[in-house]
Amino acid sequence: MALVFYNTLTKKKELFKQISSKMEVTMYNCGPTVYDYSHIGNFRSYMIADLLRRYLEIKGFKVKQVMNITDVGHMTFDEEADASGEDKIEKKAKEQKKDPYQIANFYTKTFFEDMKKLNMKRADVYPRATKHVKEMQELINKLMKKGYAYFANGWVYFSIERFKKYGKLSGNTIDKLKVGARLEAKADKKDPRDFALWAHDAAHIMQWDSPWGKGYPGWHIECSAMSMKYLGKTIDIHTGGEDNIFPHHECEIAQSEGATGKPFVKYWLHTRHLMINGKKMSKSLGNFYTLRDLVDKGYTPRAIRYLLLSAHYRTKLNLTEESLKAAEASVRRMQDFVNELKHVRQGKSSKKVDKLVNGVRKKFEEHMDDDLNTSLALGDIFYFMREVNKLLSKEHMSKANANSALKVIFHFDKVLGLDLEPKIWYSYRDAKGEIKQLIDARERFRKTKEWDKADSVREKLKKKGITVQDTEKGPRWIRST
């Protein structure tokens, strides 16, 4: 099956065909606004970008990936094209009585730390908005010369009326746009629907000199300027969360295509919201978890990664204690499967293994080619594991069979990024310190059949990143994180 994606722009699945005549793909991902820890809902979108890149690379493409870091200009009321309110980073800086750059630098650092824990590949470039103000000013100048933007009382606005294709991504066409009270208050605009490219606010701490006086860039112009600098006038793929469709991505299209006269993006991919107990996860609603919150609760980053990939990216995903526990169990099953295969030494060779391997590899590719359907792909992986485990239990598995099964699992893991490469198992005799004390305590409870206490100790070990497995020769253990 050929690779297809659902394109938000055309509202249908389309065959993927890169712009370059070579096996090269350009991809831009909307990244974090660094005023706080990114929550797990944010990471779902970033995770899908990571999955997409990994799969494209497996398919033989060379991917140039750019993810922006917004460190100025993202306002609190960002649901409208001309966002208003207070700059999110400056707001946090005032609350903590710190410099805005300190806030941005700190949360940029924590973002990269969380990315590493979640085993996400680094993009080629992470452009920061504050480092690209010159490029933004040049783009604004170009839009003004072409008649798409105008100066008014220290501000520069984009004229929505001038860009007739406004709304082609979101459906919020010019005639459908509803004007909010905050927009009506800006009397200097020619049209209340116009949005700011350059803002003037004497109270804003982060300001730059410009042809229009001191000020700072609008949120939307940042991504247009940075994507074009690193990826060119037209890019293959642009990703983001569904709440980026309007206004952010709609405004990006208007700015970029207004300036260049060329299509801005060929394929738009948007991830649905992560829900928490059935409600949208949101900082504004106060119902969110960061990666650190969930790790503190005892969940491993691998399980969190698995959960974020477990549902198709265009379906809502509900985060609950039950779904997190299920994700932990699923990752443990996958790791145990890999570890068991690694320890196969002898057994009868089975032709069925090769048939299973070829079948699951074909199914995995079919599902991933069909708009990255991870849900169905994972289902087939677990079916494969069940069938292979049946052969393992009957010792119908040679070393060559086991290696064949391992090879296909590791192939899948290059896409899923669960880091399933087998770790070293240790005998309980090799344990030291607190780990040894806990393993010994668990063994005592097992011998006296105090199963609840034994399970409680197992949970304590799990929180310390230790997985225990019982064998005929006694317990063995492995560092699972």
C-alpha positions as CSV (number, residue, x, y, z in Angstrom):
1,M,0.0,0.0,0.0
2,A,1.2,3.5,-0.8
3,L,1.7,6.1,2.0
4,V,-1.4,8.3,2.5
5,F,-2.1,11.1,5.0
6,Y,-5.4,12.8,5.9
7,N,-4.8,16.4,4.7
8,T,-6.6,19.0,6.8
9,L,-6.4,21.4,3.9
10,T,-8.4,19.1,1.5
11,K,-10.4,17.3,4.1
12,K,-9.5,13.9,2.6
13,K,-6.8,11.2,2.5
14,E,-4.1,11.9,-0.1
15,L,-1.3,9.9,-1.5
16,F,2.0,11.3,-0.1
17,K,4.3,12.7,-2.8
18,Q,7.2,14.8,-1.6
19,I,8.1,18.1,-3.3
20,S,11.7,17.1,-3.9
21,S,12.7,14.7,-6.8
22,K,14.9,13.1,-4.2
23,M,13.9,11.1,-1.2
24,E,13.8,14.2,1.0
25,V,11.0,15.6,3.1
26,T,10.7,19.0,4.8
27,M,8.6,19.1,8.0
28,Y,7.7,21.9,10.3
29,N,6.2,21.2,13.7
30,C,4.6,23.8,16.0
31,G,6.5,23.6,19.2
32,P,6.1,24.8,22.7
33,T,5.5,28.3,24.1
34,V,8.0,28.2,26.9
35,Y,6.2,29.9,29.8
36,D,5.6,26.6,31.7
37,Y,6.2,22.9,31.6
38,S,4.6,21.3,28.5
39,H,1.7,19.2,29.6
40,I,1.0,15.7,28.3
41,G,-1.6,17.0,25.9
42,N,1.1,19.2,24.3
43,F,3.3,16.2,24.1
44,R,0.8,14.2,22.2
45,S,1.2,16.5,19.2
46,Y,5.0,16.5,19.5
47,M,5.0,12.7,19.8
48,I,3.0,12.3,16.6
49,A,5.6,14.5,14.8
50,D,8.3,12.2,16.2
51,L,6.4,9.1,15.1
52,L,5.9,10.6,11.6
53,R,9.6,11.4,11.2
54,R,10.6,7.9,12.4
55,Y,8.2,6.3,9.9
56,L,9.3,8.4,7.0
57,E,12.9,7.5,7.8
58,I,12.0,3.8,7.9
59,K,10.4,4.3,4.4
60,G,13.8,5.6,3.2
61,F,13.2,9.4,3.3
62,K,15.7,11.9,4.6
63,V,13.7,14.2,6.8
64,K,14.6,17.8,7.6
65,Q,12.6,18.6,10.7
66,V,12.2,22.1,12.2
67,M,10.3,22.7,15.5
68,N,9.9,26.3,16.7
69,I,10.3,27.6,20.3
70,T,7.9,30.5,21.0
71,D,9.6,32.7,23.5
72,V,7.7,36.0,22.8
73,G,4.4,37.2,21.3
74,H,2.0,34.4,22.3
75,M,-0.8,36.2,24.1
76,T,-3.2,34.7,26.7
77,F,-6.4,35.1,24.6
78,D,-5.1,33.2,21.5
79,E,-8.4,31.7,20.3
80,E,-8.9,34.6,17.9
81,A,-6.8,35.6,14.9
82,D,-5.7,38.9,16.6
83,A,-4.9,37.4,20.0
84,S,-5.0,39.8,22.9
85,G,-4.4,39.8,26.6
86,E,-0.9,39.5,28.1
87,D,2.2,37.9,26.7
88,K,2.3,34.4,28.4
89,I,6.0,34.6,29.1
90,E,5.9,38.1,30.5
91,K,2.9,37.2,32.6
92,K,4.9,34.3,34.2
93,A,8.0,36.5,34.6
94,K,5.9,39.1,36.6
95,E,4.4,36.4,38.7
96,Q,7.8,35.0,39.6
97,K,9.6,38.3,39.6
98,K,12.1,37.2,37.0
99,D,13.4,38.3,33.7
100,P,11.3,36.9,30.7
101,Y,14.4,35.4,29.2
102,Q,15.1,33.5,32.4
103,I,11.6,32.1,32.2
104,A,12.0,31.1,28.5
105,N,15.5,29.6,29.0
106,F,14.4,27.5,32.0
107,Y,11.3,26.1,30.3
108,T,13.1,25.5,27.1
109,K,15.6,23.4,29.0
110,T,12.9,21.4,30.8
111,F,11.2,20.8,27.4
112,F,14.3,19.2,26.0
113,E,14.7,17.2,29.2
114,D,11.2,15.8,28.9
115,M,11.7,15.1,25.2
116,K,14.8,13.0,26.1
117,K,12.9,11.1,28.7
118,L,10.2,10.3,26.2
119,N,12.8,9.1,23.7
120,M,11.9,11.7,21.1
121,K,14.4,12.4,18.3
122,R,15.9,15.8,18.1
123,A,14.8,18.0,15.3
124,D,17.4,19.4,12.9
125,V,16.6,23.0,14.1
126,Y,14.8,24.5,17.1
127,P,14.6,28.2,16.1
128,R,13.7,30.6,18.9
129,A,11.4,33.5,18.0
130,T,13.6,36.0,19.8
131,K,16.5,35.1,17.6
132,H,14.6,35.6,14.3
133,V,13.1,39.1,14.7
134,K,15.1,40.4,11.8
135,E,13.6,37.7,9.5
136,M,10.1,38.6,10.8
137,Q,10.6,42.3,10.1
138,E,11.8,41.5,6.5
139,L,8.6,39.4,6.0
140,I,6.4,42.1,7.3
141,N,8.1,44.6,5.0
142,K,7.4,42.3,2.0
143,L,3.7,42.0,3.0
144,M,3.4,45.8,3.3
145,K,5.0,46.3,-0.1
146,K,2.5,43.9,-1.6
147,G,-0.4,45.5,0.0
148,Y,-1.3,42.7,2.4
149,A,-0.3,44.7,5.5
150,Y,-0.6,48.3,6.8
151,F,0.7,50.5,9.6
152,A,-1.6,52.0,12.2
153,N,-0.5,53.9,15.3
154,G,2.7,51.9,16.0
155,W,1.1,48.5,15.0
156,V,1.3,46.6,11.7
157,Y,-1.7,44.6,10.8
158,F,-2.4,41.9,8.1
159,S,-5.4,42.8,6.0
160,I,-7.6,39.7,5.9
161,E,-9.8,41.3,3.2
162,R,-6.8,41.4,0.9
163,F,-6.2,37.6,1.1
164,K,-9.2,36.1,-0.6
165,K,-8.3,32.5,0.3
166,Y,-8.4,33.2,4.0
167,G,-10.3,30.3,5.7
168,K,-9.3,27.6,3.3
169,L,-7.8,25.5,6.0
170,S,-10.2,26.0,8.9
171,G,-13.4,26.9,7.1
172,N,-13.5,30.2,8.9
173,T,-13.7,32.2,5.7
174,I,-13.8,36.0,5.7
175,D,-17.6,36.1,5.6
176,K,-18.0,33.7,8.5
177,L,-15.6,35.3,10.9
178,K,-17.2,36.5,14.1
179,V,-15.8,39.6,15.6
180,G,-15.3,39.5,19.3
181,A,-15.6,42.5,21.7
182,R,-11.8,42.6,22.3
183,L,-11.2,43.1,18.5
184,E,-13.8,45.8,18.2
185,A,-12.0,47.8,20.8
186,K,-9.0,48.3,18.5
187,A,-10.2,51.3,16.5
188,D,-6.9,51.8,14.6
189,K,-7.6,48.7,12.5
190,K,-9.2,49.0,9.1
191,D,-11.1,45.9,9.7
192,P,-11.8,44.4,13.2
193,R,-10.9,40.9,11.8
194,D,-7.3,42.0,10.9
195,F,-4.5,40.6,13.0
196,A,-1.2,42.0,14.3
197,L,2.1,41.3,12.6
198,W,4.0,43.8,14.8
199,A,2.7,45.1,18.1
200,H,3.4,48.3,20.0
201,D,3.1,48.2,23.8
202,A,5.3,50.5,25.9
203,A,4.7,48.2,28.9
204,H,6.0,45.1,27.1
205,I,9.4,44.2,28.5
206,M,10.8,42.4,25.4
207,Q,11.0,45.0,22.6
208,W,13.0,45.5,19.4
209,D,13.7,48.5,17.2
210,S,11.9,48.4,13.8
211,P,10.9,50.6,10.9
212,W,7.6,51.1,12.7
213,G,9.0,52.0,16.1
214,K,9.8,49.8,19.1
215,G,7.7,46.8,19.5
216,Y,7.5,43.0,19.3
217,P,6.3,40.4,16.7
218,G,2.9,38.8,16.6
219,W,2.7,35.1,17.3
220,H,1.6,34.0,13.8
221,I,4.4,35.8,11.9
222,E,7.0,33.9,13.9
223,C,6.3,30.5,12.3
224,S,6.0,31.9,8.8
225,A,9.4,33.6,9.0
226,M,11.2,30.7,10.6
227,S,9.7,27.9,8.5
228,M,10.7,29.8,5.3
229,K,14.2,30.5,6.5
230,Y,15.0,26.9,7.2
231,L,12.7,24.9,4.8
232,G,11.9,27.3,1.9
233,K,8.8,28.9,0.5
234,T,6.8,25.6,0.2
235,I,7.2,22.7,2.7
236,D,6.0,19.2,2.5
237,I,4.4,18.7,5.9
238,H,3.2,21.0,8.7
239,T,1.9,19.4,12.0
240,G,0.3,20.7,15.1
241,G,-2.6,20.2,17.5
242,E,-6.2,20.7,16.3
243,D,-6.5,23.9,18.2
244,N,-3.7,25.3,16.0
245,I,-5.9,25.0,12.8
246,F,-7.5,28.3,13.7
247,P,-6.3,30.9,14.1
248,H,-2.6,30.1,14.1
249,H,-2.2,27.9,11.0
250,E,-4.8,29.9,9.0
251,C,-2.9,33.1,9.6
252,E,0.4,31.4,8.7
253,I,-1.0,30.5,5.3
254,A,-2.2,34.0,4.7
255,Q,1.1,35.6,5.6
256,S,3.3,33.0,3.8
257,E,1.3,32.8,0.6
258,G,0.7,36.5,0.6
259,A,4.4,37.1,0.7
260,T,5.5,34.5,-1.8
261,G,2.5,33.8,-4.0
262,K,3.2,30.1,-3.7
263,P,1.5,27.3,-1.7
264,F,2.9,27.3,1.8
265,V,2.3,23.7,2.8
266,K,1.4,20.6,0.8
267,Y,0.1,18.4,3.7
268,W,-1.3,19.6,7.0
269,L,-1.6,17.0,9.8
270,H,-3.4,17.8,13.0
271,T,-3.6,15.8,16.2
272,R,-6.8,15.6,18.2
273,H,-7.0,16.7,21.9
274,L,-5.8,14.6,24.7
275,M,-8.7,14.2,27.2
276,I,-8.4,13.7,30.9
277,N,-11.3,11.8,32.4
278,G,-13.4,12.8,29.4
279,K,-12.6,16.5,29.4
280,K,-10.0,18.4,27.3
281,M,-6.7,18.7,29.0
282,S,-5.9,22.4,29.2
283,K,-3.8,24.7,31.4
284,S,-6.5,27.3,31.2
285,L,-9.0,24.8,32.7
286,G,-6.4,23.7,35.3
287,N,-6.9,20.0,34.5
288,F,-3.5,18.9,33.2
289,Y,-0.6,16.7,34.0
290,T,3.0,17.3,33.0
291,L,5.4,14.4,32.4
292,R,7.0,15.1,35.7
293,D,3.6,14.8,37.5
294,L,3.0,11.3,36.0
295,V,6.5,10.1,36.7
296,D,6.1,11.2,40.3
297,K,2.9,9.1,40.4
298,G,5.1,6.0,39.5
299,Y,4.5,5.8,35.7
300,T,7.4,5.3,33.4
301,P,8.1,7.6,30.4
302,R,8.0,4.5,28.2
303,A,4.4,3.8,29.3
304,I,3.5,7.4,28.8
305,R,5.0,7.3,25.3
306,Y,3.1,4.1,24.6
307,L,-0.2,5.6,25.7
308,L,0.3,8.7,23.5
309,L,0.8,6.5,20.5
310,S,-1.8,3.9,21.3
311,A,-4.7,5.7,19.6
312,H,-4.9,7.0,16.1
313,Y,-3.8,10.6,16.1
314,R,-7.0,11.9,14.6
315,T,-9.1,10.4,17.4
316,K,-9.4,11.8,20.9
317,L,-7.4,10.0,23.6
318,N,-8.6,9.8,27.1
319,L,-6.0,9.8,29.9
320,T,-7.1,8.0,33.1
321,E,-5.4,6.1,35.8
322,E,-6.8,2.9,34.1
323,S,-5.3,3.8,30.7
324,L,-2.0,4.6,32.3
325,K,-1.9,1.3,34.1
326,A,-2.9,-0.5,30.9
327,A,-0.1,1.2,29.1
328,E,2.4,0.1,31.8
329,A,1.2,-3.4,31.4
330,S,1.4,-3.3,27.6
331,V,5.0,-2.1,27.6
332,R,5.9,-4.7,30.2
333,R,4.4,-7.4,28.1
334,M,6.4,-6.2,25.1
335,Q,9.7,-6.0,27.1
336,D,9.1,-9.4,28.6
337,F,8.5,-10.8,25.2
338,V,11.8,-9.4,23.9
339,N,13.6,-10.6,26.9
340,E,12.2,-14.2,26.6
341,L,13.2,-14.4,22.9
342,K,16.7,-13.2,23.8
343,H,17.1,-16.1,26.2
344,V,16.0,-18.8,23.7
345,R,18.9,-21.3,23.4
346,Q,17.4,-24.4,21.8
347,G,14.1,-25.8,20.6
348,K,12.4,-27.2,17.5
349,S,12.5,-25.0,14.5
350,S,9.1,-23.9,13.3
351,K,8.1,-22.7,9.9
352,K,5.1,-21.0,11.5
353,V,7.4,-18.3,12.9
354,D,8.6,-17.1,9.5
355,K,4.9,-17.0,8.4
356,L,4.0,-14.9,11.5
357,V,7.0,-12.6,11.0
358,N,6.2,-11.9,7.3
359,G,2.5,-11.4,8.1
360,V,2.9,-9.0,11.0
361,R,5.5,-6.9,9.0
362,K,3.1,-6.6,6.1
363,K,0.2,-5.7,8.4
364,F,2.3,-3.1,10.3
365,E,3.3,-1.4,7.1
366,E,-0.3,-1.4,5.8
367,H,-1.6,0.2,8.9
368,M,1.1,2.8,9.2
369,D,0.9,3.6,5.5
370,D,-2.8,4.3,6.1
371,D,-2.4,7.7,7.8
372,L,-0.2,6.4,10.7
373,N,-2.8,4.0,12.2
374,T,-0.9,3.1,15.3
375,S,-3.9,1.6,17.0
376,L,-4.3,-1.2,14.4
377,A,-0.6,-1.6,14.1
378,L,-0.2,-2.2,17.8
379,G,-3.1,-4.7,17.7
380,D,-1.3,-6.8,15.1
381,I,1.9,-6.7,17.1
382,F,0.2,-8.1,20.2
383,Y,-1.5,-10.8,18.1
384,F,2.0,-11.7,16.8
385,M,3.3,-11.8,20.3
386,R,0.5,-14.1,21.5
387,E,1.1,-16.6,18.6
388,V,4.8,-16.6,19.2
389,N,4.4,-17.1,22.9
390,K,2.3,-20.2,22.2
391,L,5.2,-21.7,20.3
392,L,7.6,-20.6,23.0
393,S,5.5,-22.5,25.6
394,K,5.8,-25.7,23.6
395,E,9.5,-25.1,22.9
396,H,8.7,-25.0,19.2
397,M,11.2,-22.2,18.8
398,S,14.8,-22.4,17.5
399,K,17.4,-19.7,18.2
400,A,17.1,-18.7,14.5
401,N,13.3,-18.4,14.9
402,A,13.8,-16.3,18.0
403,N,16.2,-14.0,16.2
404,S,13.8,-13.6,13.3
405,A,11.0,-12.6,15.7
406,L,13.3,-10.2,17.5
407,K,14.4,-8.6,14.3
408,V,10.9,-7.7,13.3
409,I,10.0,-6.3,16.8
410,F,13.1,-4.1,16.7
411,H,12.1,-2.9,13.3
412,F,8.8,-1.8,14.7
413,D,10.5,-0.2,17.6
414,K,12.5,2.0,15.4
415,V,9.1,3.6,14.6
416,L,7.4,3.3,18.0
417,G,10.5,4.4,20.0
418,L,9.8,2.3,23.1
419,D,13.4,1.3,23.5
420,L,12.8,-2.5,23.6
421,E,16.4,-3.6,23.1
422,P,16.9,-6.2,25.8
423,K,18.6,-5.1,29.0
424,I,20.8,-7.3,31.1
425,W,19.0,-9.6,33.6
426,Y,20.7,-10.0,36.9
427,S,20.4,-12.8,39.4
428,Y,18.8,-11.8,42.8
429,R,22.2,-12.6,44.3
430,D,23.7,-9.7,42.3
431,A,21.4,-7.2,43.9
432,K,22.8,-4.7,46.5
433,G,21.5,-2.3,49.1
434,E,17.9,-1.4,49.1
435,I,17.2,-3.3,45.9
436,K,18.5,-6.5,47.5
437,Q,16.5,-5.9,50.7
438,L,13.3,-5.4,48.7
439,I,13.8,-8.5,46.6
440,D,14.6,-10.6,49.7
441,A,11.5,-9.3,51.4
442,R,9.4,-10.2,48.4
443,E,10.8,-13.7,48.4
444,R,9.9,-14.1,52.1
445,F,6.3,-13.0,51.5
446,R,6.0,-15.4,48.5
447,K,7.2,-18.3,50.6
448,T,4.7,-17.5,53.3
449,K,2.0,-17.0,50.6
450,E,1.4,-13.4,51.6
451,W,0.7,-12.4,48.1
452,D,-0.6,-8.9,48.7
453,K,2.6,-8.0,50.6
454,A,4.7,-9.6,47.8
455,D,2.8,-7.5,45.2
456,S,3.3,-4.4,47.3
457,V,7.0,-4.9,47.3
458,R,7.0,-5.5,43.5
459,E,5.3,-2.1,43.1
460,K,7.9,-0.5,45.2
461,L,10.6,-2.0,43.0
462,K,8.7,-0.9,39.9
463,K,8.7,2.7,41.1
464,K,12.5,2.5,41.4
465,G,12.7,1.3,37.8
466,I,13.3,-2.4,38.7
467,T,11.3,-5.3,37.1
468,V,11.4,-8.6,38.8
469,Q,10.7,-11.9,37.1
470,D,10.4,-15.3,38.8
471,T,12.2,-18.3,37.4
472,E,12.9,-21.9,38.5
473,K,16.3,-20.8,39.7
474,G,14.8,-17.9,41.7
475,P,14.0,-14.3,40.9
476,R,15.9,-12.3,38.4
477,W,15.7,-8.5,37.9
478,I,16.4,-5.9,35.3
479,R,16.5,-2.1,35.2
480,S,13.4,-1.2,33.1
481,T,13.9,2.5,32.9
